[in-house]
Amino acid sequence: MHSVIIVDDHPLVLTGTKNLLEAFEFNVLGTALNDIEFWDIIKTKKQVPTVVLLDIKLNTV
């Protein structure tokens, strides 16, 4: 099974994508609104995902 982290700055996109992937039995390790949250998931889970779905136009502060 593939493990996935989803990174997008739109909460609705995160939720919808997460629900879709879980319906197809993907292991979603977490969702992140930005790069900091992404790295926090990696550190917390101590696991590297096989796939990262990354928004290439993230709004940064």
PDB file of N, CA, C, O and CB in Angstrom:
ATOM      1  N   MET A   1       0.837  -1.178   0.000  1.00  0.00           N
ATOM      2  CA  MET A   1       0.000   0.000   0.000  1.00  0.00           C
ATOM      3  C   MET A   1       0.884   1.245   0.000  1.00  0.00           C
ATOM      4  O   MET A   1       1.913   1.285   0.674  1.00  0.00           O
ATOM      5  CB  MET A   1      -0.953  -0.004   1.214  1.00  0.00           C
ATOM      6  N   HIS A   2       0.481   2.245  -0.750  1.00  0.00           N
ATOM      7  CA  HIS A   2       1.245   3.485  -0.828  1.00  0.00           C
ATOM      8  C   HIS A   2       0.872   4.412   0.319  1.00  0.00           C
ATOM      9  O   HIS A   2      -0.301   4.552   0.666  1.00  0.00           O
ATOM     10  CB  HIS A   2       1.009   4.181  -2.176  1.00  0.00           C
ATOM     11  N   SER A   3       1.885   5.044   0.903  1.00  0.00           N
ATOM     12  CA  SER A   3       1.634   6.062   1.911  1.00  0.00           C
ATOM     13  C   SER A   3       1.778   7.433   1.262  1.00  0.00           C
ATOM     14  O   SER A   3       2.643   7.643   0.412  1.00  0.00           O
ATOM     15  CB  SER A   3       2.604   5.910   3.120  1.00  0.00           C
ATOM     16  N   VAL A   4       0.913   8.370   1.677  1.00  0.00           N
ATOM     17  CA  VAL A   4       0.806   9.665   1.006  1.00  0.00           C
ATOM     18  C   VAL A   4       0.760  10.792   2.036  1.00  0.00           C
ATOM     19  O   VAL A   4       0.154  10.657   3.100  1.00  0.00           O
ATOM     20  CB  VAL A   4      -0.447   9.710   0.104  1.00  0.00           C
ATOM     21  N   ILE A   5       1.413  11.906   1.700  1.00  0.00           N
ATOM     22  CA  ILE A   5       1.200  13.163   2.411  1.00  0.00           C
ATOM     23  C   ILE A   5       0.722  14.163   1.371  1.00  0.00           C
ATOM     24  O   ILE A   5       1.284  14.259   0.280  1.00  0.00           O
ATOM     25  CB  ILE A   5       2.514  13.664   3.150  1.00  0.00           C
ATOM     26  N   ILE A   6      -0.332  14.915   1.723  1.00  0.00           N
ATOM     27  CA  ILE A   6      -0.910  15.899   0.811  1.00  0.00           C
ATOM     28  C   ILE A   6      -0.560  17.286   1.329  1.00  0.00           C
ATOM     29  O   ILE A   6      -0.785  17.592   2.500  1.00  0.00           O
ATOM     30  CB  ILE A   6      -2.462  15.718   0.680  1.00  0.00           C
ATOM     31  N   VAL A   7      -0.006  18.133   0.450  1.00  0.00           N
ATOM     32  CA  VAL A   7       0.369  19.499   0.825  1.00  0.00           C
ATOM     33  C   VAL A   7      -0.355  20.468  -0.107  1.00  0.00           C
ATOM     34  O   VAL A   7      -0.121  20.479  -1.315  1.00  0.00           O
ATOM     35  CB  VAL A   7       1.928  19.707   0.755  1.00  0.00           C
ATOM     36  N   ASP A   8      -1.234  21.277   0.474  1.00  0.00           N
ATOM     37  CA  ASP A   8      -1.977  22.272  -0.305  1.00  0.00           C
ATOM     38  C   ASP A   8      -2.422  23.369   0.645  1.00  0.00           C
ATOM     39  O   ASP A   8      -2.713  23.104   1.811  1.00  0.00           O
ATOM     40  CB  ASP A   8      -3.208  21.630  -1.042  1.00  0.00           C
ATOM     41  N   ASP A   9      -2.474  24.597   0.155  1.00  0.00           N
ATOM     42  CA  ASP A   9      -2.850  25.717   1.018  1.00  0.00           C
ATOM     43  C   ASP A   9      -4.355  25.981   1.037  1.00  0.00           C
ATOM     44  O   ASP A   9      -4.794  26.987   1.594  1.00  0.00           O
ATOM     45  CB  ASP A   9      -2.129  26.963   0.573  1.00  0.00           C
ATOM     46  N   HIS A  10      -5.145  25.101   0.442  1.00  0.00           N
ATOM     47  CA  HIS A  10      -6.602  25.224   0.459  1.00  0.00           C
ATOM     48  C   HIS A  10      -7.187  24.060   1.267  1.00  0.00           C
ATOM     49  O   HIS A  10      -7.126  22.913   0.823  1.00  0.00           O
ATOM     50  CB  HIS A  10      -7.183  25.242  -0.999  1.00  0.00           C
ATOM     51  N   PRO A  11      -7.749  24.338   2.443  1.00  0.00           N
ATOM     52  CA  PRO A  11      -8.274  23.265   3.303  1.00  0.00           C
ATOM     53  C   PRO A  11      -9.303  22.370   2.623  1.00  0.00           C
ATOM     54  O   PRO A  11      -9.334  21.166   2.878  1.00  0.00           O
ATOM     55  CB  PRO A  11      -8.889  23.864   4.528  1.00  0.00           C
ATOM     56  N   LEU A  12     -10.146  22.939   1.762  1.00  0.00           N
ATOM     57  CA  LEU A  12     -11.161  22.138   1.074  1.00  0.00           C
ATOM     58  C   LEU A  12     -10.514  21.116   0.138  1.00  0.00           C
ATOM     59  O   LEU A  12     -10.978  19.980   0.042  1.00  0.00           O
ATOM     60  CB  LEU A  12     -12.115  23.048   0.282  1.00  0.00           C
ATOM     61  N   VAL A  13      -9.458  21.514  -0.541  1.00  0.00           N
ATOM     62  CA  VAL A  13      -8.726  20.597  -1.427  1.00  0.00           C
ATOM     63  C   VAL A  13      -8.082  19.482  -0.599  1.00  0.00           C
ATOM     64  O   VAL A  13      -8.111  18.316  -0.991  1.00  0.00           O
ATOM     65  CB  VAL A  13      -7.641  21.364  -2.246  1.00  0.00           C
ATOM     66  N   LEU A  14      -7.500  19.847   0.545  1.00  0.00           N
ATOM     67  CA  LEU A  14      -6.882  18.843   1.420  1.00  0.00           C
ATOM     68  C   LEU A  14      -7.899  17.788   1.854  1.00  0.00           C
ATOM     69  O   LEU A  14      -7.648  16.587   1.759  1.00  0.00           O
ATOM     70  CB  LEU A  14      -6.265  19.516   2.657  1.00  0.00           C
ATOM     71  N   THR A  15      -9.031  18.255   2.325  1.00  0.00           N
ATOM     72  CA  THR A  15     -10.064  17.336   2.819  1.00  0.00           C
ATOM     73  C   THR A  15     -10.604  16.445   1.705  1.00  0.00           C
ATOM     74  O   THR A  15     -10.720  15.231   1.876  1.00  0.00           O
ATOM     75  CB  THR A  15     -11.211  18.121   3.455  1.00  0.00           C
ATOM     76  N   GLY A  16     -10.931  17.046   0.575  1.00  0.00           N
ATOM     77  CA  GLY A  16     -11.474  16.273  -0.543  1.00  0.00           C
ATOM     78  C   GLY A  16     -10.490  15.245  -1.074  1.00  0.00           C
ATOM     79  O   GLY A  16     -10.860  14.100  -1.334  1.00  0.00           O
ATOM     80  N   THR A  17      -9.235  15.653  -1.236  1.00  0.00           N
ATOM     81  CA  THR A  17      -8.208  14.732  -1.742  1.00  0.00           C
ATOM     82  C   THR A  17      -7.958  13.604  -0.747  1.00  0.00           C
ATOM     83  O   THR A  17      -7.820  12.444  -1.135  1.00  0.00           O
ATOM     84  CB  THR A  17      -6.893  15.488  -2.027  1.00  0.00           C
ATOM     85  N   LYS A  18      -7.901  13.947   0.525  1.00  0.00           N
ATOM     86  CA  LYS A  18      -7.696  12.929   1.574  1.00  0.00           C
ATOM     87  C   LYS A  18      -8.832  11.905   1.550  1.00  0.00           C
ATOM     88  O   LYS A  18      -8.587  10.699   1.582  1.00  0.00           O
ATOM     89  CB  LYS A  18      -7.605  13.597   2.979  1.00  0.00           C
ATOM     90  N   ASN A  19     -10.066  12.386   1.495  1.00  0.00           N
ATOM     91  CA  ASN A  19     -11.223  11.477   1.472  1.00  0.00           C
ATOM     92  C   ASN A  19     -11.212  10.577   0.241  1.00  0.00           C
ATOM     93  O   ASN A  19     -11.516   9.388   0.334  1.00  0.00           O
ATOM     94  CB  ASN A  19     -12.526  12.277   1.511  1.00  0.00           C
ATOM     95  N   LEU A  20     -10.864  11.142  -0.905  1.00  0.00           N
ATOM     96  CA  LEU A  20     -10.806  10.366  -2.141  1.00  0.00           C
ATOM     97  C   LEU A  20      -9.752   9.263  -2.056  1.00  0.00           C
ATOM     98  O   LEU A  20     -10.014   8.109  -2.394  1.00  0.00           O
ATOM     99  CB  LEU A  20     -10.511  11.283  -3.330  1.00  0.00           C
ATOM    100  N   LEU A  21      -8.551   9.638  -1.597  1.00  0.00           N
ATOM    101  CA  LEU A  21      -7.471   8.643  -1.507  1.00  0.00           C
ATOM    102  C   LEU A  21      -7.787   7.550  -0.492  1.00  0.00           C
ATOM    103  O   LEU A  21      -7.503   6.377  -0.732  1.00  0.00           O
ATOM    104  CB  LEU A  21      -6.156   9.325  -1.133  1.00  0.00           C
ATOM    105  N   GLU A  22      -8.374   7.934   0.640  1.00  0.00           N
ATOM    106  CA  GLU A  22      -8.734   6.927   1.636  1.00  0.00           C
ATOM    107  C   GLU A  22      -9.824   5.989   1.116  1.00  0.00           C
ATOM    108  O   GLU A  22      -9.862   4.818   1.494  1.00  0.00           O
ATOM    109  CB  GLU A  22      -9.199   7.605   2.924  1.00  0.00           C
ATOM    110  N   ALA A  23     -10.701   6.490   0.261  1.00  0.00           N
ATOM    111  CA  ALA A  23     -11.723   5.632  -0.340  1.00  0.00           C
ATOM    112  C   ALA A  23     -11.093   4.553  -1.220  1.00  0.00           C
ATOM    113  O   ALA A  23     -11.642   3.462  -1.375  1.00  0.00           O
ATOM    114  CB  ALA A  23     -12.707   6.472  -1.164  1.00  0.00           C
ATOM    115  N   PHE A  24      -9.938   4.874  -1.790  1.00  0.00           N
ATOM    116  CA  PHE A  24      -9.205   3.903  -2.608  1.00  0.00           C
ATOM    117  C   PHE A  24      -8.126   3.184  -1.809  1.00  0.00           C
ATOM    118  O   PHE A  24      -7.209   2.585  -2.371  1.00  0.00           O
ATOM    119  CB  PHE A  24      -8.578   4.597  -3.806  1.00  0.00           C
ATOM    120  N   GLU A  25      -8.256   3.256  -0.480  1.00  0.00           N
ATOM    121  CA  GLU A  25      -7.421   2.525   0.469  1.00  0.00           C
ATOM    122  C   GLU A  25      -5.944   2.929   0.457  1.00  0.00           C
ATOM    123  O   GLU A  25      -5.072   2.097   0.707  1.00  0.00           O
ATOM    124  CB  GLU A  25      -7.526   1.068   0.190  1.00  0.00           C
ATOM    125  N   PHE A  26      -5.664   4.193   0.169  1.00  0.00           N
ATOM    126  CA  PHE A  26      -4.315   4.717   0.344  1.00  0.00           C
ATOM    127  C   PHE A  26      -4.115   5.032   1.821  1.00  0.00           C
ATOM    128  O   PHE A  26      -5.065   5.381   2.522  1.00  0.00           O
ATOM    129  CB  PHE A  26      -4.076   5.988  -0.543  1.00  0.00           C
ATOM    130  N   ASN A  27      -2.892   4.908   2.285  1.00  0.00           N
ATOM    131  CA  ASN A  27      -2.542   5.249   3.655  1.00  0.00           C
ATOM    132  C   ASN A  27      -2.118   6.718   3.685  1.00  0.00           C
ATOM    133  O   ASN A  27      -0.973   7.038   3.366  1.00  0.00           O
ATOM    134  CB  ASN A  27      -1.406   4.315   4.203  1.00  0.00           C
ATOM    135  N   VAL A  28      -3.034   7.614   4.066  1.00  0.00           N
ATOM    136  CA  VAL A  28      -2.721   9.040   4.126  1.00  0.00           C
ATOM    137  C   VAL A  28      -2.069   9.319   5.475  1.00  0.00           C
ATOM    138  O   VAL A  28      -2.724   9.263   6.516  1.00  0.00           O
ATOM    139  CB  VAL A  28      -4.008   9.923   3.921  1.00  0.00           C
ATOM    140  N   LEU A  29      -0.769   9.622   5.445  1.00  0.00           N
ATOM    141  CA  LEU A  29      -0.036   9.897   6.679  1.00  0.00           C
ATOM    142  C   LEU A  29      -0.443  11.228   7.289  1.00  0.00           C
ATOM    143  O   LEU A  29      -0.378  11.405   8.506  1.00  0.00           O
ATOM    144  CB  LEU A  29       1.462   9.887   6.416  1.00  0.00           C
ATOM    145  N   GLY A  30      -0.863  12.163   6.448  1.00  0.00           N
ATOM    146  CA  GLY A  30      -1.296  13.452   6.958  1.00  0.00           C
ATOM    147  C   GLY A  30      -1.508  14.450   5.846  1.00  0.00           C
ATOM    148  O   GLY A  30      -1.218  14.192   4.678  1.00  0.00           O
ATOM    149  N   THR A  31      -2.029  15.612   6.246  1.00  0.00           N
ATOM    150  CA  THR A  31      -2.215  16.716   5.317  1.00  0.00           C
ATOM    151  C   THR A  31      -1.533  17.937   5.904  1.00  0.00           C
ATOM    152  O   THR A  31      -1.466  18.099   7.122  1.00  0.00           O
ATOM    153  CB  THR A  31      -3.727  16.988   5.042  1.00  0.00           C
ATOM    154  N   ALA A  32      -1.025  18.799   5.021  1.00  0.00           N
ATOM    155  CA  ALA A  32      -0.301  19.981   5.471  1.00  0.00           C
ATOM    156  C   ALA A  32      -0.683  21.187   4.632  1.00  0.00           C
ATOM    157  O   ALA A  32      -0.871  21.087   3.420  1.00  0.00           O
ATOM    158  CB  ALA A  32       1.212  19.747   5.408  1.00  0.00           C
ATOM    159  N   LEU A  33      -0.793  22.320   5.295  1.00  0.00           N
ATOM    160  CA  LEU A  33      -1.103  23.569   4.606  1.00  0.00           C
ATOM    161  C   LEU A  33       0.144  24.263   4.066  1.00  0.00           C
ATOM    162  O   LEU A  33       0.051  25.150   3.217  1.00  0.00           O
ATOM    163  CB  LEU A  33      -1.840  24.500   5.539  1.00  0.00           C
ATOM    164  N   ASN A  34       1.313  23.855   4.565  1.00  0.00           N
ATOM    165  CA  ASN A  34       2.566  24.486   4.140  1.00  0.00           C
ATOM    166  C   ASN A  34       3.742  23.542   4.381  1.00  0.00           C
ATOM    167  O   ASN A  34       3.568  22.421   4.858  1.00  0.00           O
ATOM    168  CB  ASN A  34       2.786  25.821   4.891  1.00  0.00           C
ATOM    169  N   ASP A  35       4.951  24.017   4.040  1.00  0.00           N
ATOM    170  CA  ASP A  35       6.137  23.173   4.167  1.00  0.00           C
ATOM    171  C   ASP A  35       6.478  22.847   5.616  1.00  0.00           C
ATOM    172  O   ASP A  35       6.989  21.765   5.904  1.00  0.00           O
ATOM    173  CB  ASP A  35       7.315  23.846   3.513  1.00  0.00           C
ATOM    174  N   ILE A  36       6.204  23.761   6.515  1.00  0.00           N
ATOM    175  CA  ILE A  36       6.515  23.522   7.931  1.00  0.00           C
ATOM    176  C   ILE A  36       5.670  22.375   8.472  1.00  0.00           C
ATOM    177  O   ILE A  36       6.178  21.489   9.159  1.00  0.00           O
ATOM    178  CB  ILE A  36       6.279  24.801   8.768  1.00  0.00           C
ATOM    179  N   GLU A  37       4.379  22.396   8.159  1.00  0.00           N
ATOM    180  CA  GLU A  37       3.506  21.301   8.586  1.00  0.00           C
ATOM    181  C   GLU A  37       3.921  19.984   7.942  1.00  0.00           C
ATOM    182  O   GLU A  37       3.835  18.931   8.574  1.00  0.00           O
ATOM    183  CB  GLU A  37       2.046  21.616   8.242  1.00  0.00           C
ATOM    184  N   PHE A  38       4.371  20.033   6.689  1.00  0.00           N
ATOM    185  CA  PHE A  38       4.840  18.823   6.004  1.00  0.00           C
ATOM    186  C   PHE A  38       5.992  18.188   6.774  1.00  0.00           C
ATOM    187  O   PHE A  38       5.971  16.990   7.055  1.00  0.00           O
ATOM    188  CB  PHE A  38       5.279  19.149   4.560  1.00  0.00           C
ATOM    189  N   TRP A  39       7.004  18.997   7.115  1.00  0.00           N
ATOM    190  CA  TRP A  39       8.162  18.458   7.834  1.00  0.00           C
ATOM    191  C   TRP A  39       7.786  17.990   9.232  1.00  0.00           C
ATOM    192  O   TRP A  39       8.382  17.041   9.743  1.00  0.00           O
ATOM    193  CB  TRP A  39       9.267  19.505   7.920  1.00  0.00           C
ATOM    194  N   ASP A  40       6.811  18.637   9.859  1.00  0.00           N
ATOM    195  CA  ASP A  40       6.341  18.181  11.167  1.00  0.00           C
ATOM    196  C   ASP A  40       5.728  16.784  11.072  1.00  0.00           C
ATOM    197  O   ASP A  40       5.923  15.960  11.965  1.00  0.00           O
ATOM    198  CB  ASP A  40       5.316  19.171  11.742  1.00  0.00           C
ATOM    199  N   ILE A  41       4.989  16.515   9.996  1.00  0.00           N
ATOM    200  CA  ILE A  41       4.400  15.181   9.809  1.00  0.00           C
ATOM    201  C   ILE A  41       5.515  14.143   9.662  1.00  0.00           C
ATOM    202  O   ILE A  41       5.458  13.072  10.265  1.00  0.00           O
ATOM    203  CB  ILE A  41       3.462  15.156   8.559  1.00  0.00           C
ATOM    204  N   ILE A  42       6.528  14.470   8.856  1.00  0.00           N
ATOM    205  CA  ILE A  42       7.654  13.544   8.664  1.00  0.00           C
ATOM    206  C   ILE A  42       8.330  13.235   9.998  1.00  0.00           C
ATOM    207  O   ILE A  42       8.625  12.079  10.301  1.00  0.00           O
ATOM    208  CB  ILE A  42       8.683  14.136   7.673  1.00  0.00           C
ATOM    209  N   LYS A  43       8.575  14.289  10.799  1.00  0.00           N
ATOM    210  CA  LYS A  43       9.244  14.110  12.100  1.00  0.00           C
ATOM    211  C   LYS A  43       8.369  13.334  13.076  1.00  0.00           C
ATOM    212  O   LYS A  43       8.859  12.461  13.793  1.00  0.00           O
ATOM    213  CB  LYS A  43       9.611  15.472  12.706  1.00  0.00           C
ATOM    214  N   THR A  44       7.082  13.647  13.105  1.00  0.00           N
ATOM    215  CA  THR A  44       6.171  13.000  14.050  1.00  0.00           C
ATOM    216  C   THR A  44       5.951  11.536  13.709  1.00  0.00           C
ATOM    217  O   THR A  44       6.028  10.671  14.582  1.00  0.00           O
ATOM    218  CB  THR A  44       4.837  13.726  14.076  1.00  0.00           C
ATOM    219  N   LYS A  45       5.682  11.262  12.458  1.00  0.00           N
ATOM    220  CA  LYS A  45       5.396   9.883  12.028  1.00  0.00           C
ATOM    221  C   LYS A  45       6.669   9.048  11.917  1.00  0.00           C
ATOM    222  O   LYS A  45       6.619   7.819  11.957  1.00  0.00           O
ATOM    223  CB  LYS A  45       4.664   9.889  10.682  1.00  0.00           C
ATOM    224  N   LYS A  46       7.822   9.733  11.776  1.00  0.00           N
ATOM    225  CA  LYS A  46       9.107   9.047  11.577  1.00  0.00           C
ATOM    226  C   LYS A  46       9.012   8.059  10.412  1.00  0.00           C
ATOM    227  O   LYS A  46       9.514   6.936  10.461  1.00  0.00           O
ATOM    228  CB  LYS A  46       9.535   8.308  12.871  1.00  0.00           C
ATOM    229  N   GLN A  47       8.342   8.540   9.364  1.00  0.00           N
ATOM    230  CA  GLN A  47       8.107   7.709   8.191  1.00  0.00           C
ATOM    231  C   GLN A  47       8.127   8.599   6.953  1.00  0.00           C
ATOM    232  O   GLN A  47       7.556   9.690   6.954  1.00  0.00           O
ATOM    233  CB  GLN A  47       6.754   6.940   8.306  1.00  0.00           C
ATOM    234  N   VAL A  48       8.778   8.133   5.912  1.00  0.00           N
ATOM    235  CA  VAL A  48       8.822   8.864   4.647  1.00  0.00           C
ATOM    236  C   VAL A  48       7.751   8.278   3.729  1.00  0.00           C
ATOM    237  O   VAL A  48       7.716   7.067   3.513  1.00  0.00           O
ATOM    238  CB  VAL A  48      10.250   8.782   3.985  1.00  0.00           C
ATOM    239  N   PRO A  49       6.875   9.129   3.185  1.00  0.00           N
ATOM    240  CA  PRO A  49       5.817   8.611   2.320  1.00  0.00           C
ATOM    241  C   PRO A  49       6.373   8.144   0.979  1.00  0.00           C
ATOM    242  O   PRO A  49       7.442   8.579   0.550  1.00  0.00           O
ATOM    243  CB  PRO A  49       4.744   9.676   2.098  1.00  0.00           C
ATOM    244  N   THR A  50       5.642   7.265   0.333  1.00  0.00           N
ATOM    245  CA  THR A  50       6.041   6.843  -1.016  1.00  0.00           C
ATOM    246  C   THR A  50       5.608   7.870  -2.044  1.00  0.00           C
ATOM    247  O   THR A  50       6.185   7.946  -3.129  1.00  0.00           O
ATOM    248  CB  THR A  50       5.440   5.468  -1.358  1.00  0.00           C
ATOM    249  N   VAL A  51       4.570   8.681  -1.704  1.00  0.00           N
ATOM    250  CA  VAL A  51       4.065   9.705  -2.612  1.00  0.00           C
ATOM    251  C   VAL A  51       3.782  10.981  -1.820  1.00  0.00           C
ATOM    252  O   VAL A  51       3.248  10.935  -0.712  1.00  0.00           O
ATOM    253  CB  VAL A  51       2.783   9.214  -3.350  1.00  0.00           C
ATOM    254  N   VAL A  52       4.154  12.127  -2.413  1.00  0.00           N
ATOM    255  CA  VAL A  52       3.772  13.430  -1.857  1.00  0.00           C
ATOM    256  C   VAL A  52       2.993  14.164  -2.933  1.00  0.00           C
ATOM    257  O   VAL A  52       3.507  14.407  -4.025  1.00  0.00           O
ATOM    258  CB  VAL A  52       5.033  14.265  -1.387  1.00  0.00           C
ATOM    259  N   LEU A  53       1.747  14.517  -2.623  1.00  0.00           N
ATOM    260  CA  LEU A  53       0.952  15.344  -3.528  1.00  0.00           C
ATOM    261  C   LEU A  53       1.179  16.786  -3.097  1.00  0.00           C
ATOM    262  O   LEU A  53       0.741  17.194  -2.021  1.00  0.00           O
ATOM    263  CB  LEU A  53      -0.590  14.954  -3.499  1.00  0.00           C
ATOM    264  N   LEU A  54       1.866  17.561  -3.942  1.00  0.00           N
ATOM    265  CA  LEU A  54       2.309  18.886  -3.564  1.00  0.00           C
ATOM    266  C   LEU A  54       1.747  19.952  -4.499  1.00  0.00           C
ATOM    267  O   LEU A  54       1.917  19.873  -5.716  1.00  0.00           O
ATOM    268  CB  LEU A  54       3.822  18.944  -3.553  1.00  0.00           C
ATOM    269  N   ASP A  55       1.084  20.937  -3.929  1.00  0.00           N
ATOM    270  CA  ASP A  55       0.607  22.096  -4.675  1.00  0.00           C
ATOM    271  C   ASP A  55       1.838  22.897  -5.072  1.00  0.00           C
ATOM    272  O   ASP A  55       2.602  23.319  -4.204  1.00  0.00           O
ATOM    273  CB  ASP A  55      -0.411  22.967  -3.830  1.00  0.00           C
ATOM    274  N   ILE A  56       2.045  23.117  -6.370  1.00  0.00           N
ATOM    275  CA  ILE A  56       3.260  23.801  -6.808  1.00  0.00           C
ATOM    276  C   ILE A  56       3.153  25.321  -6.695  1.00  0.00           C
ATOM    277  O   ILE A  56       4.137  26.029  -6.910  1.00  0.00           O
ATOM    278  CB  ILE A  56       3.574  23.421  -8.237  1.00  0.00           C
ATOM    279  N   LYS A  57       1.970  25.824  -6.360  1.00  0.00           N
ATOM    280  CA  LYS A  57       1.800  27.270  -6.169  1.00  0.00           C
ATOM    281  C   LYS A  57       1.301  27.549  -4.751  1.00  0.00           C
ATOM    282  O   LYS A  57       0.260  28.179  -4.569  1.00  0.00           O
ATOM    283  CB  LYS A  57       0.810  27.855  -7.218  1.00  0.00           C
ATOM    284  N   LEU A  58       2.049  27.077  -3.745  1.00  0.00           N
ATOM    285  CA  LEU A  58       1.666  27.338  -2.379  1.00  0.00           C
ATOM    286  C   LEU A  58       1.822  28.812  -2.061  1.00  0.00           C
ATOM    287  O   LEU A  58       2.814  29.437  -2.437  1.00  0.00           O
ATOM    288  CB  LEU A  58       2.489  26.494  -1.422  1.00  0.00           C
ATOM    289  N   ASN A  59       0.836  29.365  -1.367  1.00  0.00           N
ATOM    290  CA  ASN A  59       0.961  30.735  -0.879  1.00  0.00           C
ATOM    291  C   ASN A  59       1.777  30.692   0.404  1.00  0.00           C
ATOM    292  O   ASN A  59       1.425  29.981   1.346  1.00  0.00           O
ATOM    293  CB  ASN A  59      -0.445  31.397  -0.641  1.00  0.00           C
ATOM    294  N   THR A  60       2.861  31.448   0.440  1.00  0.00           N
ATOM    295  CA  THR A  60       3.712  31.471   1.619  1.00  0.00           C
ATOM    296  C   THR A  60       3.583  32.815   2.307  1.00  0.00           C
ATOM    297  O   THR A  60       3.289  33.836   1.685  1.00  0.00           O
ATOM    298  CB  THR A  60       5.181  31.188   1.248  1.00  0.00           C
ATOM    299  N   VAL A  61       3.807  32.784   3.593  1.00  0.00           N
ATOM    300  CA  VAL A  61       3.699  34.014   4.386  1.00  0.00           C
ATOM    301  C   VAL A  61       5.008  34.754   4.361  1.00  0.00           C
ATOM    302  O   VAL A  61       5.127  35.818   4.970  1.00  0.00           O
ATOM    303  CB  VAL A  61       3.289  33.708   5.834  1.00  0.00           C
TER     304      VAL A  61
END
